[in-house]
Amino acid sequence: MVSVGQHENIEILSYGEVEEVSGYVGNFKVKVRKRARYVNEDLCTGCGLCQEKCPAKNILSEFDAGIGTRKAIYMPFAQAVPRVPVIDTENCIWFQKGKCGACQKLCPRGAVDFEQEDEVVELDVGTIIVATGFDLFDPIRAPEYGYDRLDNVLTSLEFERMINAAGPTGGKVLLKDGREPERVAILHCIGSRDERYNVYCSRVCCMWSLKFAHLVKEVTDAQIYELYIDMRSFGKGYEEFYKRLLKEGVIFIRGKGAEVTDVVEGPEEEGKLIVKCEDTLLGQLRRIPVDMVILSTGLEPRRDAVEVAHTFGLSRSADGFFLEKHPKLAPVETASDGVFIAGACQGPKDIPDTVAQAGAAAVVALGMMDKGRVALEPSIAQVNVERCSGCGECVMACPYSAIALVQGHAQVEETACKGCGTCVGHCLSRAITLLHFTDEQLVAEMRGALRLVEVA
């Protein structure tokens, strides 16, 4: 990211959000709202003095997945580029009570600006790459696992921050009471491959579950249990890593964890979390007493995927991820020319696949701009101005925003039209036809296909 930030041809608009996209391939108009961070990017050196002196503390950190804390002025995530903090107005004493202002008084560069406002930036761009990522399944939706109800039940992201050397525990695996766990259970497929939530496989869960087991083994003497449906170690070197963990003494139980409870049935379970499961290899039900449970939560589309799809003119598959133009021939292109997708916004994938797809999207986007021309769809909508009533039904129906009302009648932007025919079906006055697919042509084709002979 540092290299990106220093590149002369790259402009980073951090802490911003795309509000509107109009136009078509080679001529997109994009409005980006840069939210006020109340710190001047040009003056701030990222020294961290403001964060050190801020009196508003013990606010749950989003970056640390809620297991660590931050101040009211904070760096949104590690290795942020640009390295400029943000003020959380909901917890800042100045914004709530009009007092304090310690960060502003102590900043040696005078970079803190409480009067800063949002800024709307308008851009002219030729192509767009959408890489909005994913959300993790919220295990609160699956109450049988006791998340947010039982102590020491963690999500994969929470454990990721715990085991990180720069995390809230300094890389130590600790229970709520500060002890090291003696037994840890890692449950696969939480929210994935489940008819109640998401039927698809999230792909990455098996391997990061194996990684967690290895990391716990490195820093503790805990016994590790991995509860899985199927072990899907599909990548380069992944199967070898799985076998390595077998040699390290990790216990693998083929059977999805059914429930996590604190209801004990014997002295050996006292003070433990009980993981219930069916061991399908042994053909028996099991109760496994452990100190810590890690839930390998699955990948889901971002919570704002509907709004993003509408903004950029994207289609979505049945599982909610953005839909590519063709899974094999055009895996990074979309139905909207000039708009490409990369990464887990298209579907669950690991880092190597994401990097490969990002490179492919960049190459295709650059190739299109270097070419200087695009091929249009042969079948596009046409408007009979004399019959058009200007009702606007087609404008609202068009999924590609290719139609606009001009001087009281509909007008089609040929470079944006994909010939889907939606506008034809919605036109009340039958003023819109699809080139090469008029009613007369379709009827003639059907007659030819059915070999009908007209009777005089």
C-alpha positions in Angstrom: 0.0 0.0 0.0 2.9 2.4 0.6 4.1 1.8 -3.0 0.5 2.5 -4.2 0.3 5.7 -2.1 3.6 6.9 -3.6 2.8 6.1 -7.2 2.6 9.2 -9.4 -0.3 7.8 -11.4 -2.5 6.6 -8.5 -4.7 8.9 -6.4 -6.2 7.4 -3.2 -9.5 8.8 -2.1 -9.6 7.2 1.4 -12.5 7.4 3.8 -14.8 7.9 0.8 -17.9 6.4 -0.7 -19.1 6.3 -4.3 -22.6 8.0 -4.4 -23.4 8.1 -8.0 -22.2 6.6 -11.3 -23.6 7.8 -14.7 -22.5 7.6 -18.3 -21.1 4.6 -20.1 -17.8 2.8 -21.0 -15.1 5.3 -21.7 -17.2 8.2 -20.3 -18.3 7.5 -16.8 -19.1 10.3 -14.4 -18.5 9.3 -10.8 -19.3 11.2 -7.6 -17.3 10.3 -4.6 -18.2 11.7 -1.1 -15.0 12.1 1.0 -16.2 12.0 4.5 -14.8 14.5 7.0 -12.2 12.8 9.1 -11.6 16.2 11.0 -7.9 15.8 10.4 -6.1 17.7 7.5 -4.4 15.0 5.4 -1.9 17.6 4.0 -0.7 18.6 7.5 -0.8 15.4 9.4 2.4 13.4 9.7 0.9 10.4 11.5 2.9 10.9 14.6 0.2 9.4 16.9 0.4 12.1 19.6 -3.3 12.9 19.3 -4.3 9.3 19.8 -1.9 9.0 22.8 -3.3 12.1 24.6 -7.0 11.6 23.7 -9.0 11.1 27.0 -11.9 9.3 25.4 -10.8 5.7 25.6 -12.0 2.1 26.0 -14.1 2.3 22.9 -14.4 -1.1 21.2 -12.1 -1.3 18.2 -13.7 -2.4 14.9 -10.3 -3.4 13.6 -9.7 -5.6 16.6 -13.1 -7.2 16.1 -14.4 -5.8 19.4 -11.8 -7.6 21.6 -9.6 -4.6 21.8 -10.2 -0.9 22.4 -9.3 2.4 20.8 -9.5 6.2 21.4 -12.0 8.6 20.0 -9.4 9.7 17.5 -7.8 6.6 15.9 -6.3 4.9 12.9 -9.1 2.9 11.2 -6.7 -0.1 10.5 -3.1 -1.0 10.7 -0.8 0.1 7.9 -3.4 2.6 6.7 -2.5 4.7 3.7 -2.5 7.6 4.0 -1.5 7.3 7.7 -4.0 9.9 8.9 -6.3 9.3 11.9 -10.1 9.8 12.0 -12.2 11.3 14.8 -15.2 9.3 15.9 -17.8 12.0 16.5 -20.2 9.8 18.4 -17.6 9.2 21.2 -15.5 12.4 20.9 -16.0 14.7 24.0 -15.7 17.8 21.8 -18.5 16.8 19.5 -20.7 15.6 22.2 -20.1 18.2 24.9 -18.2 21.0 23.3 -15.3 20.5 25.7 -11.8 18.9 25.6 -10.2 19.5 22.2 -6.9 17.9 23.5 -6.0 16.6 20.1 -6.3 20.0 18.5 -4.4 21.7 21.2 -1.5 19.2 21.3 -1.1 18.5 17.6 2.3 20.0 16.6 1.2 20.6 13.0 -2.3 22.0 13.7 -3.8 19.3 11.6 -7.0 18.7 13.7 -9.9 20.7 12.2 -13.3 20.3 14.0 -14.9 22.4 11.2 -14.0 20.1 8.4 -17.0 19.0 6.2 -17.7 16.3 3.7 -16.3 16.9 0.2 -17.9 15.7 -3.0 -15.4 14.8 -5.7 -16.5 14.4 -9.3 -14.3 12.1 -11.5 -14.3 11.4 -15.3 -13.2 7.8 -15.7 -13.0 5.3 -18.6 -13.4 2.0 -16.7 -14.3 0.9 -13.2 -13.2 -2.1 -11.1 -15.4 -3.1 -8.2 -13.6 -4.9 -5.4 -15.8 -4.4 -2.3 -14.9 -7.6 -0.6 -17.2 -9.6 1.7 -18.8 -9.8 5.1 -18.4 -12.6 7.6 -21.4 -14.6 8.7 -22.7 -13.3 12.0 -22.9 -16.3 14.4 -25.5 -14.6 16.5 -27.9 -15.8 13.8 -27.0 -19.4 14.9 -27.7 -19.3 18.7 -26.9 -22.9 19.1 -23.2 -22.0 19.1 -23.5 -19.7 22.1 -21.7 -16.8 20.5 -22.2 -13.5 22.5 -23.8 -15.5 25.2 -21.0 -17.8 26.4 -17.5 -16.6 27.3 -14.6 -17.8 25.2 -16.6 -18.5 22.1 -14.8 -16.5 19.4 -15.3 -15.9 15.7 -12.4 -16.6 13.3 -11.8 -12.8 12.9 -11.7 -12.3 16.7 -9.1 -15.1 17.1 -7.2 -13.7 14.1 -6.7 -10.4 16.0 -5.9 -12.2 19.3 -3.2 -14.3 17.8 -1.7 -11.3 16.0 1.5 -10.0 17.6 0.2 -6.5 17.3 -3.3 -7.4 18.6 -4.9 -6.6 21.9 -3.2 -9.6 23.7 0.2 -9.3 22.1 -0.3 -12.6 20.2 -1.1 -14.6 23.4 -4.1 -17.1 23.3 -6.0 -16.2 26.5 -9.3 -17.0 28.0 -11.6 -14.3 29.5 -10.0 -14.9 32.9 -6.5 -14.5 31.6 -5.5 -18.2 31.6 -4.2 -20.2 28.7 -6.7 -22.8 27.3 -6.0 -26.5 27.8 -8.4 -27.6 25.1 -9.6 -25.7 22.0 -12.3 -26.7 19.5 -12.4 -25.2 16.0 -15.8 -25.6 14.3 -15.9 -25.5 10.5 -18.7 -24.3 8.2 -20.5 -21.9 10.5 -23.0 -20.3 8.2 -21.8 -22.2 5.1 -23.1 -25.4 3.5 -26.2 -24.9 5.6 -29.7 -24.8 4.2 -30.8 -22.3 6.9 -28.2 -19.7 5.9 -25.9 -20.2 2.9 -25.8 -23.4 0.9 -22.5 -22.7 -0.8 -19.0 -23.5 0.4 -17.0 -20.5 1.6 -13.7 -22.1 0.4 -11.3 -20.5 2.8 -12.7 -21.8 6.1 -11.0 -25.2 6.1 -7.5 -23.7 5.5 -7.8 -20.9 8.0 -9.1 -23.4 10.6 -6.0 -25.5 10.0 -3.9 -22.3 10.3 -5.5 -21.5 13.6 -4.7 -25.0 14.9 -1.1 -24.6 14.0 -0.8 -21.2 15.6 -2.4 -22.3 18.8 0.0 -25.2 18.9 2.9 -22.8 18.5 2.0 -20.6 21.5 0.3 -23.1 23.9 0.3 -26.7 24.9 -3.5 -27.0 24.3 -5.2 -30.0 22.7 -6.9 -29.0 19.5 -10.1 -30.5 18.1 -11.1 -29.8 14.5 -14.8 -30.5 13.7 -15.4 -30.6 10.0 -17.9 -31.8 7.4 -15.4 -32.5 4.6 -11.7 -31.3 4.5 -11.4 -29.2 1.4 -7.7 -28.4 1.2 -7.7 -27.6 -2.5 -4.8 -25.2 -3.1 -1.1 -25.6 -3.8 0.6 -27.1 -0.7 -2.7 -27.2 1.2 -3.0 -30.9 1.5 0.6 -31.1 2.7 -0.3 -28.6 5.4 -3.2 -30.7 6.5 -1.0 -33.8 6.8 1.5 -31.7 8.8 -1.2 -30.9 11.4 -2.1 -34.6 11.7 1.6 -35.3 12.7 1.4 -32.4 15.1 -1.3 -34.2 17.1 -4.4 -32.2 16.1 -7.5 -34.3 16.5 -9.9 -34.3 13.5 -13.5 -35.2 14.0 -15.6 -35.8 10.9 -18.9 -34.2 11.9 -20.2 -30.7 12.1 -20.5 -29.2 15.6 -24.2 -29.3 16.5 -24.2 -27.2 19.7 -22.0 -25.4 22.2 -23.4 -25.3 25.7 -22.3 -24.8 29.3 -24.7 -27.4 30.8 -22.5 -30.0 32.4 -23.2 -33.7 33.0 -20.3 -34.7 35.1 -17.4 -33.5 37.2 -15.0 -33.7 34.2 -17.1 -31.1 32.4 -17.2 -28.6 35.3 -16.2 -25.1 34.2 -15.9 -26.2 30.5 -17.7 -25.4 27.3 -19.3 -28.6 25.9 -19.3 -29.1 22.1 -21.9 -31.6 21.0 -21.4 -33.4 17.7 -21.8 -36.6 15.8 -18.6 -38.4 14.9 -19.6 -39.9 11.5 -16.5 -42.0 11.3 -17.1 -43.7 14.7 -20.9 -43.5 14.3 -21.6 -42.1 17.7 -22.6 -38.9 19.4 -19.9 -37.1 21.4 -19.6 -34.4 24.1 -16.2 -32.7 24.0 -15.3 -30.5 27.0 -13.1 -27.6 25.9 -12.0 -24.2 27.3 -12.3 -22.2 24.0 -14.3 -22.5 20.9 -13.4 -20.9 17.6 -16.2 -20.5 15.0 -14.9 -20.6 11.4 -17.6 -18.3 10.0 -18.4 -18.3 6.3 -18.2 -15.5 3.7 -21.2 -13.6 2.7 -21.9 -10.7 0.3 -21.4 -7.2 1.7 -24.4 -5.8 3.5 -24.6 -3.0 1.0 -24.4 -5.3 -2.1 -27.9 -4.3 -3.3 -27.0 -0.6 -3.3 -23.6 -1.2 -4.9 -25.2 -3.3 -7.6 -27.7 -0.6 -8.3 -25.1 2.1 -8.4 -22.7 0.3 -10.8 -25.3 -1.5 -12.9 -24.3 -5.0 -11.7 -26.2 -8.2 -11.7 -26.2 -10.5 -8.7 -26.3 -14.3 -8.5 -28.7 -16.3 -6.4 -26.4 -16.3 -3.4 -26.1 -12.5 -3.6 -22.6 -12.0 -4.9 -21.9 -9.9 -8.1 -22.4 -11.8 -11.3 -19.7 -12.1 -13.9 -20.4 -11.9 -17.6 -19.3 -15.5 -18.2 -17.7 -17.8 -15.6 -15.0 -19.1 -18.0 -14.7 -16.7 -20.9 -15.2 -13.4 -19.1 -14.7 -14.1 -15.3 -13.9 -10.4 -14.4 -16.2 -8.6 -16.8 -19.9 -7.8 -16.1 -22.9 -7.1 -18.2 -22.1 -3.4 -18.0 -19.3 -2.6 -20.4 -16.4 -0.9 -18.7 -17.3 -2.2 -15.2 -15.2 -5.1 -13.9 -15.2 -7.1 -10.7 -12.4 -8.6 -8.7 -12.0 -10.6 -5.5 -14.6 -12.0 -3.0 -17.3 -9.6 -4.1 -17.8 -12.1 -7.0 -17.8 -15.1 -4.7 -15.8 -16.7 -1.9 -12.1 -17.1 -2.8 -8.7 -17.1 -1.0 -5.9 -14.6 -1.3 -4.0 -16.2 -4.3 -7.2 -16.4 -6.3 -8.2 -12.8 -5.4 -4.8 -11.5 -6.4 -4.9 -13.4 -9.7 -8.4 -12.0 -10.5 -7.4 -8.5 -9.5 -4.5 -8.7 -12.0 -6.8 -10.0 -14.7 -9.3 -7.2 -14.1 -6.6 -4.5 -14.3 -5.2 -6.0 -17.5 -8.6 -6.1 -19.2 -9.5 -2.6 -18.0 -6.2 -1.2 -19.3 -6.5 -3.1 -22.5 -9.9 -1.6 -23.2 -8.7 1.9 -22.6 -5.5 1.4 -24.7 -7.7 0.0 -27.6 -9.6 3.2 -27.7 -12.8 1.7 -29.0 -15.5 -0.8 -27.9 -17.7 -3.2 -29.8 -21.4 -2.4 -29.3 -24.2 -5.0 -29.0 -25.8 -5.7 -32.4 -29.3 -5.7 -30.9 -30.2 -2.5 -29.1 -33.4 -0.7 -28.3 -34.9 1.8 -30.7 -37.5 4.4 -29.9 -40.3 5.5 -32.3 -40.5 9.2 -31.2 -44.0 9.6 -32.8 -45.5 6.9 -30.7 -43.6 7.6 -27.4 -45.8 9.2 -24.8 -42.9 10.2 -22.5 -44.3 8.2 -19.5 -40.9 7.2 -18.3 -41.7 3.6 -17.6 -38.7 2.4 -19.7 -36.4 4.8 -17.9 -37.3 3.2 -14.5 -37.2 -0.4 -15.9 -33.8 -0.2 -17.7 -31.3 -2.1 -15.5 -28.3 -0.4 -17.3 -29.6 3.2 -17.1 -29.3 3.4 -20.8 -32.6 5.4 -21.4 -33.4 9.0 -20.5 -36.2 11.4 -21.2 -35.1 14.1 -23.7 -37.5 16.7 -24.9 -40.5 14.7 -23.8 -39.6 11.4 -25.3 -37.3 8.4 -24.5 -33.8 8.4 -25.9 -31.5 5.4 -25.8 -27.8 5.7 -25.2 -26.5 3.1 -27.6 -23.2 2.5 -25.9 -24.9 1.6 -22.6 -27.8 -0.5 -24.0 -27.3 -4.3 -23.8 -30.3 -5.3 -25.8 -32.0 -7.1 -22.9 -35.5 -6.1 -24.0 -36.7 -5.0 -20.6 -37.8 -1.6 -21.9 -39.8 -3.2 -24.8 -41.9 -5.2 -22.3 -42.5 -2.2 -20.1 -43.4 0.2 -22.9 -47.2 0.9 -22.7 -47.4 2.6 -26.1 -45.3 0.0 -27.9 -42.9 2.7 -29.0 -39.8 0.8 -28.3 -38.5 -2.1 -30.4 -35.3 -4.2 -30.3 -33.2 -4.1 -33.4 -33.4 -7.5 -35.2 -36.1 -8.6 -32.7 -39.3 -6.8 -33.8 -42.7 -8.5 -33.3 -42.9 -9.2 -37.0 -39.4 -10.9 -37.1 -40.1 -13.0 -34.0 -43.4 -14.2 -35.4 -41.7 -15.0 -38.7 -39.1 -17.0 -36.9 -41.7 -18.9 -34.9 -43.6 -19.7 -38.0 -40.5 -21.0 -39.7 -39.5 -23.0 -36.6 -42.9 -24.6 -36.4 -43.2 -25.0 -40.2 -46.6 -23.4 -40.3 -48.3 -23.1 -43.7 -50.6 -20.1 -44.0 -54.0 -20.9 -45.4 -55.2 -18.4 -47.9 
